[in-house]
Amino acid sequence: MKIQVASASIPGSAHLGQSTVLIGKNNQDAMRVSPELGPSRIWTGENGPLIALVSDGVSSAPDAEVGSKLAVRLYNTTLTRELMRFQTILVKMMDEGLKLKSDPLPKSFWDRVDNNALAPLSTLMMALGPDDSGFRRTLNDLFIFTMLGLVHSEKFGTWIFGPKGSDGVFSINGEVTILTPQLGNKPISPCYRFVPNEFQEQPDLMQTVVHKYLPPGELESFVIGTDGLEHYIKAEGKKMPGRDEVVHPLSAFWEDEEFYNGDSLQLYFRQLNTESCRLHKPTPDEEKLGKKAKLLREGRLLLDDTTVIIGRRIVDESLAIGGVE
C-alpha cells in the first residue's frame, strides 16, 4: 500500500495588498515532507516513515518566515532520529504481543522531540541577542511560529501532532478538525518557553501534543494546513476570481486525482489568490438605457498565507497520475 502526496503554499491577500496597492510581505508559512518522494510523490515506506510538517510564521513578527522555515527542518530531522530510536522498542513490544490499538508513544517522546528540535533555536537566539532585551527582540522578530505535523508508519500507525496552543486545520479520513488558539486569537509559539511571558502559567500550551492517533492500516487520506486553510473552507462554493468554476469542497483534496498531477495543487491555490480585473461592456439594450462599460474586479479569496499538504492511499501505483519513477 502506498500514499500519494501533494502540497501547495501561497501568500495571503493581506500580505500581497489590494489592486495596485502592494504591501510586499513574504509568505511566512513553511512546509516539509520527508523522505524525498521524487516526481512520483508516492511514499512506499521503504525509506522510513512519512513526515509532513506545516508551520505558520505569525505575521506580527517582521521576519517570522525565518522561524517557520527553520522549525520544519529541525522538527523533521529530530522526528526522524527519535523515531528510529523508538522503533526498536516498539518492535520488541510488538514481538511480545503488543497490539497497537492506542497511541504507543509516551509523552516523554514528544517532550524529547520538542527539546531537541528547539535547542538550536535557543542557541541561535542567544548568539543574536546576548543580553535579555536582545534575546527577546530576536524571539519576537524571528521565532514566533505555529506547528502542525503528521507522522505515518504502516507498522506503527499515524499521528497528527503540534504544540497545544498552535492553530491550523487537519483532516483524517474525511473528518475535519479546526484548531483554534486557546487564549483568544493568540497562537502560541513553542519558543515562548524560553522567556517569561503571559502564558507561563500554562506551559502545556507550548508543548507538543497528539491531536489524533490512528492504529496501523487505518489511514486512507489526510490534509494538514496552516490556519489560512480556514479561509479556504469559508470560500467553498464561491466563484473563483476571473473564472467560471467555483471553489471545490475540501473533500476534493482526497477524492480528485487531478490535484496530485504535477503542480496542479499549487496552480489551483494561485488561481484562488489571483485578483481578476476585466472590462464589462454593456449590451446594446443596456447602452440604450445609458449604461457604460465598467471595470469589474474580483478579489482574492484567501486572506492569510495558506499552506497545505494532502495525501491519499492508493492500492495500485498504476492508478497514480504520472506513474512511478
N, C-alpha and C positions, 0 to 999 in steps of 0.2 A: 504494500500500500504506500502511496506517495502523496505529498502535499504540494499543491501548486500555489505559488506566492506571487503577489504583485504589490506595488507601492507607489505612492504619489505624495508630493508636498508642494504647496503653493502659498505665497504671501496673501494675507487678508486684505480686503479693500481698505480697512482702516490704516494699513501700513503703506498702501500704494497711493492713496489720495483719491480725489473725485475729479472727473473731467480733466481739465488742463492744469488743475492744482495738484502738484505732486508732493508727497511727503518724503518718499525715498527711504523709508525704513527697510532694513533687511528682513527676510524671512527668519524669524528667531526660533523656529522649530528645527528638530533634527530627528533622524531615524537611523536604524542599523538593523541589518538582517545577516545572520550567520548560521551555518557556514556559507561561503560564497557559492551561489547557486548557478552562476553562468547564464547564458542566453535562454536556456530552457526554463529557468526559475522553478525547478522542481526539486523538492527536498526528498531524498531517499532514505535518510538515516545513516548512510554509510560513513559520513564524516562528523558524527556527533549529533547532539540534539539540535533542534531548530530553535533559534533565539531571535525574537523580533522585539525591537525597542523603539518607542517614540518619546520625545522629550519636548517640552514647550518652555522656551525662554520667556519669562514674564516681561511684557512689553514696557513696563515702567522702568526696567533696568536698561540703560543705554546700549549695552553690548551683551545682552543676555544670550545671544546665539553662541557666544564662546562657551558658556557653561553647558548649554544643552548639547552642543556637538562633542564636547569632552565627556559629558556624562554618559552618552550612549556607547561611546568607545570603552570607557572604563568599566561600566557595568557589564558590557558584553564580554570583555576579557576576564573579569572577575567571575562571572557566572560560569563561563566555560571551564575555568580552572577549578572552581569549587564543586561543580557538578561531576567532573572527572574524579575528584577525590571521594565524593559521597557515593558515587555509583558502586564502588567496591563494597561499601557497607550494605547498600540496597540489594545487590546481587546475592550477597551472603544471606541476608534476611529472607529473600525470596526462595533461596535454595533450602532454607529451613522451614518453608511452608507459609511464609507471609503472603497474604492475598491483598493486593493493593486496591482496596475499596474506599479508602480515605487517604488524605494527604500524608505521605510518609516523611516529608521534610519538616524538621522541627523549627521552631522559632530561632534557635541558635544558628541555623544555616543562613537564614536571611539577615540576621544581625551581623554575621561574619561577612556576607556579601556587601552590606552597607559599609562596614568599617573599612574593608579592603578597597572598595571602589572609591570611597570618598577621601581616603587618606592622602592620595596625591593632590587632590584639590586643596586640602588644608595646608599642605606643604607649599603649594604654589601661592596661596593667599598670604602666607607668612613671608614668602620671598618678595612678593609685590608690594605688600603693606606691612613692614616690620613692626610698626607701633600699632596700638589698639585702633586708632582712628583710621589709619591706612588699611588695616585688615578689614574693618567694617566697610570702608569705601569700596575696596576690591570685591568683597562679597556682594554688595548691593549693585555694583556696576556689571559684574560678570557672571555671578553664580546663583542667580535666582531662577530656578527651573523646576518643572514637574517631571515626573517619570511614570511611564506605564509600559509594561512588558509582557511578553508571552514566552514560555519555555515549553517545548513539546518533545516528548520521547515516546516512541511506540511501546517501549518496555515499561516505562515508569509513570506515564500519564502526561497531563497538561496543566500548566499553572498560568493564571493571569495575576500579575502582582504589581505593586508600586507603593510608594510612600502613602501612608494612610491619609494624609492631608492633601494629596495631589488630586487634580481633576483629570478628566478625559472621558473617552467613550470606548466601550468594548462590546462585542457580540460573540457569543459562543453557541454554535449550533442554532443560530437564529434568534437567540434570546439576548436582547439588547439591554445594556446597563449604562446609565449616565452617572458618572462620578462627579459629585459637586463638593467644593470646599466646605469643610465642616464649620468654619468660622466666617460666615459671610462670603463675600467674593474675594477671598484671600487664599489662593492655593499655596500650600506650604512647600518650600524648597527643603530637601533633606540637608542642605548645607547650613540651615538655621541652627543646627545642633552645635555649631562652632562658636556661637556668641549668645550672650543673654538676650532674650527677645520676648515679645508679648505672648509667645506660645510656650514659654519654658515650663509652665505649669502642666502642659500636655505634651511631654516629649514623645509620646507614642505617635503623634501626628507626623513626625519626621522619620519614623521607622517603616521599613518595607513590610507590607502585609500581603497575604494571598487573598485576592478578591474572589477567585474561583479556582477550584481544582476538579479535573475530570480524570477518572481512572483510565488505565491503558485501553486503547481501542475505541474510545467513545468520541473523539474529536472528529467532526465532519466539516466544520467551517469555522472561521474566526475573522473578526475585524478588530483592530485596535487603532485608536486615533487620539490626537490631541483634542482639546475642548472645542477647536474650530469645527469639529465634526457635528457638534450640536447645531450649528448654523445650517449645515447641510441637511440635517433631519428636518429642521423647520422649513427648509426650502423645497422639500419633496413635493412634486406635483406642480410646482411653479414653472413658468416658461423660462427657458434658458436665454440669456442675452443674445439677441440677433439671430435666434434660431427658432424653428417651429416645434422642436421637441421639448419635452418637459423633463424636469429633474427626476431621475429614477429613484425608487424607494431603496433604502439601504440593503434590502434583501437581494438586489441585483448584483451586489458585490460578491455573493457566493453562488448565485444562480446563473449569471450571464457569463459565458466563457469568453466573450469579447473583451472583457476587462483584463484578461490575462494574456492578450495578444500584444506583444511588443510594448510600446509606450502608450497603449490605449488609455489606461487609467490616468496617467499623468496628463495626457491631452484632454481628457474629459474634464478634469479639475481646472485646467487652464481655461477651457471654454466657459466654465461656470463663473470665472472671475475675470473675464474679458469684457469690458464695457462696450456696448454697441451704440453707435450713432448712425442714423440713416435719415435720408430726406424723404418725407412723405408728401407726395404730390396729390392735390385734390382731383377727384374725378370731374368730368365736365359738368355734371349736375351740381357738385359742390362748388365749382367755380362760379356758376350762375348765382349761387347763394352768397358769394363774396368770400368764400373760404380760400386761403392761400396755402402755399407749401410751408411745411414746418419741419423742424428737426426733432426727430424722436430719439430719445436717449433711454436705453435700457441698462440699468446699473448692475454692478457685480453682486453676486448672491452671498458670498462668504465674507463676513466682516473681519474675522480673525484668521491668522495663519492656520492652515489646515494640513495636517499630515496623517496619512492612513497607510496601514499595512493590512492586506487581506490575504486569506488563504482558504483553500478548499481541498478536501480529499478527492483524489482521482483513483479509480480502480485500475485503469489500464492507461499506460502512458501514451498510447495512440490516440486517446481522447483529448490530450492536451494540444492546444494550438501550438504549432511550431515544432512539435515532436520533442526529441531528446538529443542532447549534444552528441 
